[in-house]
Amino acid sequence: VYKRQVSTQSTWGNEWSLFRRLRSLQWHSLRRETITGLNFAGEQGSHRVHVGYEIRDLQPLNATSAVNPSIAADQGESEKVYARHEWTASNATQPVGALFPAGFNLWVSNEAALGTQTVRQEAKADYYLPLADDGSVALSLHAKACLAWAFDGLSRIRVNDRFFLDNAFVRGYRAIGPGSRPVTAGAPTATDSLEITGGNVLGAVSANLNFPFPGLSILTGHCFVNGGNLDYNQNRAEIFSQEYMGRFVKGFQNSVGVGIVCRVLPLLYGRLEINAAFPLRPVGPGASPLQRLYTERCDPSVFSRFKFGITWSTS
């Protein structure tokens, strides 16, 4: 990546970059993506604007690898000319000596792209409520929503313009959404790799109770409950209907658990955690919390009871 900062007489801070990125994708049979492009960015206060051009090449792992027919049309090169606006609002503060911040963060992004003929909208909100005067215990609430749609509201969305949902958002789940399997209890079964093709409608929420870890200042503990859903629907008008939203929320996959958080690693997209999580059963409204809890062993290709990795909640 080549990047240059440019100073101007305006109040905007400007920069541009010429880049070539290689990405390894785990979700589907088009495993390799090469992105070559040019990006201009400007920032003023809480606003940041990007304008750029990309050539994206999506290929299988090797020439003999089979490609799933549902995404075969996405193989090869595609062009994208985009304009993206990001807005951030925050009043979060973290006094000296406090383990956790207090206040809220809100991030909103809107992108329109030619070539792909798509609009991508994303929003993430975090709220931190101290439960102790010294900031050593806090409740944190997190929510993320994403939507992608074609200009005409009906056309197909390429797989590299879709969203994906996994343990980084809903702890324990290998994948949620199109191509994923439901959680079932019982002996694990040998399965082939899943073909997760992603979706264009995403919602995820999380609530964490954060507390000190006895004897180790670099670690904290937390209890959590989180859930999320991902769907693919090309019909923009249907997505905004009350009936569809009701089905989408009822389709949430949920989990509860406890974990340990490493506080000293500055991670750009999340934080490092080791968690023990339990999925919740999709049962009726009269069920007790214990009736909803899977305590039996689940297929590890679908749900990882114990997981070490980076998650999205950044409290």
N, C-alpha and C positions, 0 to 999 in steps of 0.2 A: 504494500500500500504506500503510495506517495501522497503526502499531504503538505499543503502550504497554507500558512496563516496570512491573511491580507489585512492590513490596517487601512481604515478609511476615515474620512472626516465626519461621517455620520455617527449616530449613536449605536448603529448595528455593528456587532463583531462578526466579521466575515471570514470564511475559509473555503478552500476547495481541495478536492482529492481525486487522484487518478488511481484506480485500484484494479486488482485481479484477485478474486477470492475463490478458494476451493472448499466445498462443503461436503461432508460425508453424511448422508441421510439414512437413518435407521428404520424409517417407517414403512417404506414400500420398495418395490423392485427397481425404481429409478433412484439408485443409491448415490450417484455422484452428480454434483452441480458445480459448474464453473461460471462465475459471474465476473464480467469485465465491464467497467463503467467509469463514468465521470460524475462527480457530485459537487454541487455548490450549496453552501449552507450559510445562513445568516441568523444571528441571535440578538434579541433585544429584550431585556427584562425576562419575563416569563414566557416569551414567545420564541420559537425557533422554526425556521423555514428551510426546507430542502428542495432543490430542483436538480434532477439528474437524468442520466441516460444509462441503461444497462443492456448488455447482451448476455442472456442466460442460456447455458447449455446443460440440459438434463439428460443423463445417460445411465444405463444399468452398470452394475459393478464391473462386468467385463462383456466382451462381444457375444459370448455364448449364453449369457444369463437371460432367462425368460422375463418378459414384461407383462404385467397384468393388463388384460384387454381394456379395463375401465380407465386406465391412465396412459395407454399406448400413444394416444394422440399428443401427449405432452412431451414425448421424447424428442430430443433435438434442440435447436436454437430457437429462442424467442426474444423479441425486443420489448423494452419497456422505457417509456418516457414519463416521468412522474413529477408531481409537485406535492409536497407533504408539509402540513402545518402541525406543530406540536405546541401544546400549552400546558404549563405546570402551575399549580397553585399550592402553597404550603404555608402553614403556620407552626409546623412541628419544631420543637426545641428539645434539647437534651442538656439539662444542667450538669455542671461538673460533678462527678461522683455518681450520677444516676445511671443505672444499667440500661434503662429503656427511655425512649423519647416520649413526649406528650404532644398531642395535636393531630393534625391531619395532613395528608398529601393527596393531591389529585393530579393525574396526568391524562391528557386527552390527545389523540392523534387522528388526523383525517388526511387521507391520501387519495388523489385521483391520478390514474395512469392511462396513457394512450398505449397502443400496441396490445396490451392485455384488456383494454376497455373495461376497467374495473375501478371500484371505489372500495377502500379499506378503512374501517373506522375502529378504533381501539380506545378503551378507557380503563384506568386502574385507579382504585381509591384505597387508602389506608388510613385507619384512625386508631390512635393510641390513647388509652385512658389509664393514668396511673392509679394504682390501688393502695399505694403506700407513700407516705410523705417524702421518703428519701429516694423514690423512683426505683426501688428494688423489685417491685411487683407491678405488673401492668397487664391489662386486657387489650389485645389488639384485634381489630376487625379489618378484613381485606376483601375486596371484590374486584373482579376483572370481567369485562364484557368486550366481545369482538364481533364484527360483522363485515362481511365482504359481499359485494353484489356487482353484477354487470351493469353497464350503462343502460341497456334496454330492460333491465329487471328480469330477464328470462334466460340469458345465454349461460353456457357452461363456464365454470371458473377453473382455470388450470390448477393442477395439484400443487405447484410451487407458489401459488397465491392464496392457499388455504391455511387454516390454523390446525394445530394439533394439541391434544390434551393428554397429559400423563401425570406421573408422580411429581413432577416439578410444580404442578398446580393442585392436584388432589392426591394426597399422600397415599402410597401403597399401590395405586393402579398403574399397571404397565401402559395401558391405553384406554381411552374412553372415546366413543363415537364410531363412525362408519368403519367397519372391518374388525372391531374389537369384539371379544366374547364377554358374556355376562359372568359375574363372579358366582361360582357354585362351590359348596363345601364337599369334602370327600377326598379320596386319594387322588393325587395329581395324575394327569394323563399325558402321555407323550404326544406332542402336537407339532405340526410344522410351523414355520414362521408365519406370523400374521401379516396380512396385507392391509395396512392402515392407510387409507386414502385421504384422510383429513376432512374438514368441514368448513363451512363459511359462517356458522352461527355458534358462538362460544359464550358460555357463562360459567363463572367459578366464584365461590365464596369460601372464606375461612375465618374461624374465630380461635384465637390462641390465648391461653392464660400463661404468662411468662413469669418466671421466678428465678432466684439465684440458685446456682448449683453448689451444694455445700463443699467448702474447702478448695474450690478452684475458681478463681476470678475470671479466667478466660472462657469459662463455659457457663451457660445458663440452661435451665430446663423449661419445658413447656408441655401443657396438655392442649390438645386441639380437636376440633371437629370441622370437617371441610367437605365440600361437595362441588360437583360440576357436571356439565353436559356439553356435548358437541354434536352438531347435526349438519348435514349438507342438504340445502334446499335452494334451487336456482330461482324460485318464484319469489321475488321481493315483496310483492303485495301480500302473499300468504304469510310470509315471515312476520309481518307487522299486525297480523290479525290476533284477536284475543284468544281464539281457539288454539292457534298454533303455540302461542306463548304459554298457555296452560299445559299443553302436552310436553313442551320443552322443559318446563320446571318440574313436572312430575317425573320426567326421565332422568333427573339428577342421580349420579352415582355418588355415594357418601362414605366417609370413613371417620373413625375416631382413634385416638391414640395418645402416646406420650413420646417425648424425645429429648435429645441433648443438642444444643446449638453451640457451635464455635463462634465466638464473638470477635476474634482478632484477625480474621481473613477478610480483606476488603474485596468482596465479590460484586461485579458490576450488575449482574442480573439476578441476584438472590443471595442466599446464605447457606452455609454448610451445616447439614443436620444428619443425625442418625436417629431413626424413628422406629418404634414398634406400633404398627397400625392394624386396625381391624375393620373390615368392610361391614356395612349395614345392609340387612335384608330388605328387599322391597315388599313390605307387608302392609296390612291395612292400618288405618289411623288409630284403632283401639289397641294396638300392640304396645307392650311395655318396652323400655330401652333394652332390657336383657333379651327379649324375644327378637329384637331387631339385630342383635349382635351375632356375627359369625364367629364362633369360638373354635370350630373345626378347622382342619387344615384346608387351604384353598390351593387351586392350581397355581404354582408360582409363575407360569407363563402369562397369567392374567393379573394376579395380585401378589405383591411381595410383602409378606408380613413384616419382615425386618429389612430396612432400606437405608443405605448411606448415600447421600448425594446432595445436590443443590436444589433448593426449593425457591418459589417465587415470593413468598411473604418475607419482607425485609425488616421486620420489627427487631 
